[in-house]
Amino acid sequence: MSASALSRPGAWMTAIVGAILTVALVTMAAAKEREPYRVSATYKITLNSFEIGTLRYESSVGFNGYVVKSEVELSALFGAVSWKGATRSSGTIHGAQPKPANYTFDFKGSSGVGAVDIGFKEAGVSSLSVLPARSLAADTVPLKRKHLKGVLDRLSAALALTRTQGKSPCGRKFSIFDGQQRFDLELYLRRQQPRGEGKAVVCRVKYRPIAGYRANNETKALSRSTTIEIAFRPVAGAGLMVPDQITIPTISGPIALKAQKVDIKTPGGRRKIASGRENGR
């Protein structure tokens, strides 16, 4: 793994891992749409098969509201390059879908520190704060007010993906704004394969940049890719589809997330999944 692969960890983490992996990663579904549940999970992150970090996730969904959090830690080149990011989203549940109220993203790394704060109302984004303020690169596609209507933040989009009402997590589309980019994620059924007591569902993910992104080789390669995948594994007796592995090709090599531990609590009981093994409590 070369130094250039992680020379700008904040940039590629936000544009690639943040925009795709975080959304894919935290997708969990309760057996009943109105049933409260709590999820905590840990995933290992690799680049070119080298372990570079960990993603920890927690969610709490009640009858009318939700809070979702994630933390990412990256380190490479014997600690010469490091990056940490914490994301939080909260809102209410209307019908079967989340309605975000606030989203925050704070990061600290070798290249500096920063924060994003987004407020939402019914029509879309109502307030935005990005620190530090940065001048836009010449190849940045302009972001306009119309792009901020009817969007979700990354974690609320993940929660929306979970609320499948018993259907496959594939075959859906989400409009997302992360404080910088406005993009769509579209999921298509790629295949099903035996896993445990049921069939794992593998979705192909299509990333479509809309505005606020840099029209560079990284973005073009990601938008053309047909090999971004999320493998969901069924949790027997819990009515859940848990993302087991996510793979994304990048110009620096393939990024992968693999589930290490997942702890799911519902009124019906508790399930723990560790490195492919499942236990009920």
N, C-alpha and C positions, 0 to 999 in steps of 0.2 A: 504494500500500500504506500503510495507516494505522499509526500508532504502536500502536494497540490490538491489531493483529494479532500483534505480537511483544512485548507488554507483560509477559507472563509466559512467557518462552521455556522455562524449566525445566518448568513445568507442562504446557504443550501439547506440548512435545517428548516428555516421558515418556508422557503419556496417549495421544497420537495418533501422532506419528512413531515414538516408541519402541515402542509397542504394536503398530503395524501395519507401518510401513515397514521397520524393522530386520528383523522376521521375514520380510517379503516379499523384502527385498533380497538376503539372503545365501544364497539357495537355489541350490545347485549340486549336480550329481549325477555320480558317477563311472560310467563305462561298466560296470564290474563292481563289485558290492556290496562285495567284499573287497579291492578294489584301492586302494592308498594314493594320495592326490592332495593338491595344494596349490593354493590359489586366492588371488589378490590382485585387488582391484577398486576402482575409483574411480567415484563417482556424483555428478552435479551435482544440487543441491536447489533447486527454485524454489517460490515462493509467488505466486500471481496472475501468473505468467510472469516475475517478478522473481527473479534469482538471489540466493539468500540463504545458500548454504553448500555444503559438500562432505561426503560420507560415504566413508570409506576402510575397506576390509574385508580381512581375511586369515583364512584357515583352513588347518589342516593336519590331515589325517585319515590315521591309520595303520591297521594291521591290528586293533588292539585299543583305540585311544584317539584322542582328538581335542582340539584347541585351536582356538577361534574367537575372533577379536578384531574390534572395529569402533571407529572414531573418527568423531565428527561435530563439525564446526565451523560455527556459524551467525553471521551478522553482518548487521545491517540498520540503516537510518536513519543511514547514514554512520558506522557503528561505535558509535552511541549504545547500541545493544542488541546484546549478544554472548552466545554460549553455546558451551561445549565439553563433550563427553561421551565417555568411553572405557568400553567394555564388554568383558568377557572371560568366556568360559565354557570349562570343561574337563570331561572325563568319559571314559567307556569305551563301547565298542560291543559290544552283546549281540545276537546274531542280526543283524537288519537295522536295529536302532534304537539311537540314542544314549541313554546313561544318565548324566545330569549328576551331577557331584560338587561343583562349586563355580561360583558366578556372582558377578561383581563389576561394579559400575557406579559410576563416579566422574564428577562433573560440576562445572563452574565457570562462572558467568555473571554478568550484571549484577545478578541477584536474589540471588546468594549461591553457596555451595558445598555439596556433599553427597556421600554415598556410600551404596551398598547392597551388602551381602554376604549371599549365600544359600548355605547348605550343604544338600546333598541326600543322602538314603539311599534304599534300595529303595522304601519306602512313600511317599516324597515329601519335602517340606521338613523338614529336621531342625534347622536354625538360621537365624536371621534377625537382621541388624543394619541399621538405617536411621538415618543421621545427616544433618542434625540431627533430633532427635525433634520431631515436630510434632503439635499437637492436631488432631483430626479435625473437619472442617466438619460442620455440622448435617445436611447432605444426603448424607453419606457412607454408603453401604450397608455394614453391618458385615461384617468378614472373620472367618470362624470356622475352627477347626482342620480341619473336614471339607473346606474349600475348598482345602487345601494337600496333599491326597493325590493321587497319580498325575499330578502336573503336571510340566511342563518349563519351563526358563527361556526367554527369548526366542531366544537364539542356538542353544540345543539344539533348540528347536522348528524353527528354520530348517534345521538339519542333518537333522532327522527328515523334513522335507519333501523334502530332496534324495534321500533313499534310497527312490526310487520303484520300483526293480527294473524299469526300462524302461517303466513306465506313465506316464500323464499326471500332472503335478503337481497337477492339479485333482481334485476329488472326495475331499478328505480333511478331517479335523477335528483340531484340536490344542487341548489344555487348557494354559494358560500362566499363570504367576505371575511378575511382574516386581519383586516386593518391596513393591508397593503394591496393584496390581490383580490380581484373578483373572478371566480372561476366556477365551473360546473364539474361535478363528478357524476358519471353515469356507470351503473353496474349492470353487467350482462352475465347470464348464466353460461359458464364455460363447460363445467362437467360436474358429475357426482361420483363419489368414490366411497367404498366401504370404510367405516371408521368406528370402532367400538361397537355399540349396540344400534347404530344407525348409519346413515349415509352422510358423509361430509359433503358440503356444497362449496364449490369453487367458483367465485365470481371474477370476471375480468373487469378491471376498472379503467374507464376512459377519462382522462384529464383534459378539460377544455378551458384554456385561459380566455378570459373575456376582457379584462382591463386591469391596469395597475401592475402588470408584469413586465419584465424585460424581455424583449424579443431577441434573445440570444440563443446560442446553441443548446444550452441546458433546457430551456423552456421548450424549444422546438422539438428536441429529442423526446422529452417527456410527453408532449402532446401527441406525437406520432406513435408512441409505444402501444403495442397490442399485447404486451406480456406482463402488465401490472396485474397481480392476482391477490385475492384474499381467500384463504381456505377457512371455512367455518365448520366447526365440529359440533355435533349434537350432544347435549347433556341429558342423559337418560333420566326420565322422571321429573325433570325440572322445566321442560318446555322451552329450553334455551338453545340458541345457536351462538357459540363462542368463537371468535376469531382465533384460530390456532396458529396460523402463519401468514405473514404478508411479505410479498417480494416485489421489488421495484427495480427496474434497470435504470442506471444513470450513466453519464459519460465517464464517471470515476469508477464504475463497477456496480454490481448488484447490491442493493441494500435489502436486508431481511430482518423481520421481527419474528421471534419465536416465543410462544407462551411458555413461561416457566412455572407460574403459579396463578391460579384464579380461584377466588373465594366468593361464592354467591349466596346471599341470604334472602330468602323470601318467607312469607308467613307459613309456607308449607314445609320449611326445613332449610338445611344448609348443605351446600355442595362445595367440595374442594377438588380442584384439578391441579395436579403438579406433574410437569414434564410428561404429559400424555396419559397419566393415570388419574382415575376419577374415584372419589370416595364420597359417600353420602353420610350426613349426620342428622 
